[in-house]
Protein backbone atom coordinates (compact mmCIF):
# COMPACT_ATOMS: atom_id res chain seq x y z
CA UNK A 1 0.00 0.00 0.00
CA UNK A 2 1.66 3.19 -1.17
CA UNK A 3 1.20 6.61 0.38
CA UNK A 4 3.45 8.44 -2.11
CA UNK A 5 1.94 11.90 -2.55
CA UNK A 6 4.00 13.70 -5.18
CA UNK A 7 0.90 14.29 -7.36
CA UNK A 8 -1.56 14.95 -4.52
CA UNK A 9 -2.69 18.03 -2.67
CA UNK A 10 -4.00 17.96 0.89
CA UNK A 11 -7.59 19.23 0.91
CA UNK A 12 -10.02 19.84 3.73
CA UNK A 13 -9.33 19.52 7.43
CA UNK A 14 -6.36 17.72 8.98
CA UNK A 15 -7.14 15.99 12.27
CA UNK A 16 -4.56 14.96 14.85
CA UNK A 17 -5.68 13.34 18.09
CA UNK A 18 -2.90 12.58 20.61
CA UNK A 19 -4.00 10.36 23.50
CA UNK A 20 -2.11 9.43 26.66
CA UNK A 21 -2.44 5.67 27.32
CA UNK A 22 -0.52 5.34 30.58
CA UNK A 23 2.87 4.34 32.00
CA UNK A 24 4.91 1.43 30.65
CA UNK A 25 7.53 -0.35 32.73
CA UNK A 26 10.84 -0.49 30.79
CA UNK A 27 13.00 -3.60 30.71
CA UNK A 28 15.91 -1.53 31.98
CA UNK A 29 15.90 1.56 34.18
CA UNK A 30 15.67 4.77 32.15
CA UNK A 31 18.03 7.71 32.82
CA UNK A 32 15.28 10.24 32.10
CA UNK A 33 11.72 10.64 30.89
CA UNK A 34 10.95 9.01 27.56
CA UNK A 35 7.87 8.52 25.45
CA UNK A 36 6.67 5.50 23.52
CA UNK A 37 4.49 6.81 20.72
CA UNK A 38 2.20 4.84 18.42
CA UNK A 39 1.05 6.44 15.17
CA UNK A 40 -2.04 5.62 13.16
CA UNK A 41 -1.97 7.50 9.85
CA UNK A 42 -5.13 7.44 7.74
CA UNK A 43 -5.13 9.02 4.31
CA UNK A 44 -8.37 9.38 2.36
CA UNK A 45 -7.63 9.45 -1.34
CA UNK A 46 -10.11 10.42 -4.05
CA UNK A 47 -9.44 9.52 -7.68
CA UNK A 48 -11.18 12.74 -8.74
CA UNK A 49 -12.80 15.74 -7.11
CA UNK A 50 -16.32 14.53 -7.97
CA UNK A 51 -16.26 11.34 -5.89
CA UNK A 52 -18.48 11.08 -2.85
CA UNK A 53 -16.93 10.32 0.55
CA UNK A 54 -17.99 6.66 0.41
CA UNK A 55 -16.09 6.28 -2.87
CA UNK A 56 -12.77 7.37 -1.37
CA UNK A 57 -9.91 4.95 -1.02
CA UNK A 58 -8.66 4.86 2.56
CA UNK A 59 -5.00 4.00 3.06
CA UNK A 60 -3.80 3.36 6.59
CA UNK A 61 -0.37 2.84 8.10
CA UNK A 62 0.56 2.09 11.68
CA UNK A 63 3.88 2.77 13.39
CA UNK A 64 4.28 1.31 16.86
CA UNK A 65 6.47 2.11 19.87
CA UNK A 66 8.62 4.93 18.57
CA UNK A 67 10.96 5.78 21.46
CA UNK A 68 11.43 9.51 21.97
CA UNK A 69 13.41 11.69 24.35
CA UNK A 70 11.42 14.37 26.14
CA UNK A 71 12.83 17.45 24.47
CA UNK A 72 10.41 19.38 22.25
CA UNK A 73 12.90 20.13 19.48
CA UNK A 74 14.67 16.77 19.25
CA UNK A 75 11.35 14.98 19.74
CA UNK A 76 9.72 16.79 16.82
CA UNK A 77 12.75 16.27 14.56
CA UNK A 78 12.50 12.52 15.25
CA UNK A 79 8.71 12.45 14.77
CA UNK A 80 8.98 14.43 11.54
CA UNK A 81 11.56 11.96 10.21
CA UNK A 82 9.33 8.97 11.04
CA UNK A 83 6.30 10.57 9.37
CA UNK A 84 8.38 11.62 6.37
CA UNK A 85 9.42 7.97 5.98
CA UNK A 86 5.70 7.11 5.97
CA UNK A 87 5.34 9.68 3.14
CA UNK A 88 3.05 11.95 5.15
CA UNK A 89 2.90 15.26 3.19
CA UNK A 90 4.79 18.23 4.58
CA UNK A 91 1.55 20.23 4.87
CA UNK A 92 0.21 17.60 7.27
CA UNK A 93 3.44 17.40 9.28
CA UNK A 94 3.47 21.17 9.73
CA UNK A 95 -0.15 21.20 10.89
CA UNK A 96 0.20 18.47 13.52
CA UNK A 97 3.35 19.63 15.31
CA UNK A 98 1.58 21.80 17.89
CA UNK A 99 -1.15 19.23 18.76
CA UNK A 100 1.42 16.47 19.28
CA UNK A 101 3.78 18.53 21.43
CA UNK A 102 0.82 19.84 23.43
CA UNK A 103 -0.26 16.23 23.92
CA UNK A 104 3.14 15.33 25.38
CA UNK A 105 2.83 18.16 27.90
CA UNK A 106 -0.64 16.96 28.89
CA UNK A 107 0.68 13.40 29.24
CA UNK A 108 3.42 14.52 31.61
CA UNK A 109 0.91 16.47 33.69
CA UNK A 110 -1.50 13.52 33.85
CA UNK A 111 1.03 10.77 34.43
CA UNK A 112 2.05 11.26 38.07
CA UNK A 113 5.48 11.71 36.53
CA UNK A 114 7.90 8.82 37.03
CA UNK A 115 11.27 9.20 35.31
CA UNK A 116 11.88 5.44 35.43
CA UNK A 117 8.98 4.57 33.11
CA UNK A 118 7.82 5.30 29.58
CA UNK A 119 4.87 7.57 28.92
CA UNK A 120 2.84 5.72 26.30
CA UNK A 121 0.92 7.80 23.74
CA UNK A 122 -1.16 7.11 20.67
CA UNK A 123 -1.48 9.65 17.86
CA UNK A 124 -4.25 9.32 15.26
CA UNK A 125 -3.73 11.39 12.10
CA UNK A 126 -6.43 11.71 9.45
CA UNK A 127 -6.31 13.76 6.24
CA UNK A 128 -7.62 13.79 2.70
CA UNK A 129 -5.80 14.29 -0.58
CA UNK A 130 -6.97 14.81 -4.14
CA UNK A 131 -5.31 13.25 -7.17
CA UNK A 132 -4.98 15.62 -10.09
CA UNK A 133 -5.29 15.11 -13.83
CA UNK A 134 -4.69 18.72 -14.89
CA UNK A 135 -8.30 19.91 -14.52
CA UNK A 136 -8.71 19.76 -10.77
CA UNK A 137 -10.16 22.71 -8.90
CA UNK A 138 -7.18 22.36 -6.56
CA UNK A 139 -4.53 22.66 -9.26
CA UNK A 140 -3.64 26.31 -8.42
CA UNK A 141 -1.77 24.96 -5.37
CA UNK A 142 0.93 23.85 -7.81
CA UNK A 143 1.22 27.25 -9.49
CA UNK A 144 4.40 29.04 -8.34
CA UNK A 145 4.35 32.45 -6.73
CA UNK A 146 5.37 35.32 -8.95
CA UNK A 147 9.01 36.33 -8.86
CA UNK A 148 7.96 39.87 -7.95
CA UNK A 149 6.07 38.70 -4.85
CA UNK A 150 8.97 36.49 -3.78
CA UNK A 151 11.38 39.43 -4.03
CA UNK A 152 9.07 41.51 -1.81
CA UNK A 153 9.23 39.06 1.10
CA UNK A 154 10.43 40.77 4.26
CA UNK A 155 13.47 39.95 6.36
CA UNK A 156 13.54 39.67 10.14
CA UNK A 157 15.41 37.92 12.95
CA UNK A 158 14.37 34.74 14.70
CA UNK A 159 13.59 35.84 18.24
CA UNK A 160 12.87 32.56 20.04
CA UNK A 161 14.76 29.26 20.09
CA UNK A 162 11.68 27.24 19.14
CA UNK A 163 11.33 28.91 15.71
CA UNK A 164 11.47 26.16 13.10
CA UNK A 165 11.57 26.31 9.31
CA UNK A 166 8.82 23.88 8.32
CA UNK A 167 10.34 23.37 4.86
CA UNK A 168 13.61 21.80 6.02
CA UNK A 169 12.38 21.10 9.59
CA UNK A 170 15.52 22.67 11.09
CA UNK A 171 15.44 25.09 14.00
CA UNK A 172 16.55 28.65 13.28
CA UNK A 173 19.15 30.04 15.65
CA UNK A 174 18.07 32.99 17.79
CA UNK A 175 19.19 36.18 16.05
CA UNK A 176 19.66 34.52 12.67
CA UNK A 177 18.11 36.11 9.58
CA UNK A 178 14.74 34.73 8.51
CA UNK A 179 12.37 35.44 5.65
CA UNK A 180 8.85 36.41 6.68
CA UNK A 181 5.80 35.45 4.64
CA UNK A 182 2.83 37.88 4.53
CA UNK A 183 1.05 35.42 6.87
CA UNK A 184 3.92 35.99 9.39
CA UNK A 185 5.43 32.48 9.18
CA UNK A 186 9.25 32.46 9.14
CA UNK A 187 11.58 30.39 6.99
CA UNK A 188 15.16 30.14 5.84
CA UNK A 189 15.41 32.30 2.72
CA UNK A 190 16.73 29.52 0.47
CA UNK A 191 14.07 27.09 1.71
CA UNK A 192 11.02 29.28 1.18
CA UNK A 193 12.24 30.71 -2.15
CA UNK A 194 12.70 27.20 -3.57
CA UNK A 195 9.29 26.19 -2.18
CA UNK A 196 7.47 29.22 -3.63
CA UNK A 197 9.06 28.70 -7.03
CA UNK A 198 7.15 25.40 -7.13
CA UNK A 199 4.01 26.19 -5.13
CA UNK A 200 2.75 29.62 -4.16
CA UNK A 201 1.13 28.34 -0.97
CA UNK A 202 2.61 28.78 2.52
CA UNK A 203 3.64 25.28 3.74
CA UNK A 204 2.38 26.09 7.25
CA UNK A 205 -1.05 27.69 6.72
CA UNK A 206 -1.81 27.53 2.97
CA UNK A 207 -1.77 31.32 2.57
CA UNK A 208 -1.62 31.90 -1.18
CA UNK A 209 0.99 34.23 -2.67
CA UNK A 210 0.27 36.26 -5.84
CA UNK A 211 0.97 34.46 -9.10
CA UNK A 212 1.96 35.86 -12.50
CA UNK A 213 -1.74 35.69 -13.48
CA UNK A 214 -2.59 38.02 -10.58
CA UNK A 215 -0.13 40.74 -11.55
VENFENCOR-V446407 format. One line per field, one symbol per residue. ss: DSSP state (a for helix, b for strand, c for the rest). phi: phi as a letter, one per 20 degrees, with the letter a starting at -180 (. if undefined). psi: psi as a letter, one per 30 degrees, with the letter a starting at -180 (. if undefined). A space follows every 10 residues. Layout:
# VENFENCOR-V446407
ss: ???
phi: ???
psi: ???
This chain:
# VENFENCOR-V446407
ss: cccccccbbb bbbbbbbbbb bbbbbccccc cccbbbbbbb bbbbbbcccc ccaaacbbbb bbbbbbbbbc caaaaaaaaa aaaaacccca aaaaaaaaaa aaaaaaaaaa ccccccbbbb bbbbbbbbbb bcccccccaa aaccccaaaa accbbbbccc cccbbccccb bcccccbbbb cccccbbcaa aaaaaacccc bccccccbcc caaac
phi: .ddfcfddcf cmfddbcfce epecfffcfe fbfcddcddd dddeddfbed ffgfefeddc cccdlfecfe bgffffgffg fffffemfgf fffffegfgf fffffffffe elhcfeceee cccddcbccd ddcncffegg feefffffff fefedbdfdc fefceeeemd fefgnffcdd fgenfdbfgf fffffffdbe dgfecmgeff dffed
psi: jkgkgfglkk kakkkjjkkk fakkklelkk flklkkkkkj jjkjkkflff kleffkkkkk kkjkhjkkli jeeeeeeeee eeeefghkle eeeeffeeee eeeeeeeeef gikjfglkjk lkjkkklklk kkgfgkffef fgkllkeeee ffklkakkfl fgkkjgefgk kkkkflklkk lfgfkklkee eeeeeffekg kkfefgkklk lfff.
